[in-house]
């Protein structure tokens, strides 16, 4: 477990882990692989975060539409916000009509 927190591969106890860390840190190929892995991770993270933000924004819009009385038809709100009807019903279940 200590090796996972070790920055210097020469101070690691596990030879296999030490060799892989050296490869990532000290070779051109390893550096390229590390960069590609990070780029992929960041891309996946950003895409997932954008989906979460979009979903939360859609929920806020649905509640606001209901609260101002612009639409009182839950199906229309679902269509506008791209939320499912069940999601809209759950959001608005405690809101006055």
C-alpha positions, 0 to 999 in steps of 0.5 A, a space after each residue: 500500500 505504501 508504494 501507491 503513495 510513493 512518488 519515486 519509483 526507485 523507493 517502491 518495494 514492489 518491483 512490478 509496480 516500480 517498473 511500470 511507474 518508471 516506464 510511465 515517467 521515464 520513457 517517451 512511450 510511457 509519457 505518451 501513454 500517460 498523456 493519452 490516458 489522462 486525455 481520455 479520463 478528462 474527456 469522459 469526466 467532462 462529458 459525464 459532468 456536462 450530462 449531470 449539469 444539463 439534467 440539473 438545469 432541466 429539473 430547475 427549468 421544469 420547476 420554474 415553468 410549473 411555479 410561474 404557471 407557464 404550463 400546468 401540463 406535465 407532459 408539455 414540461 417533459 417535452 420542453 425539458 427532455 425529462 421523462 414524464 416520471 421525472 417531472 411528476 416526481 419533481 412536481 409531486 409536492 408543488 401546488 397545482 
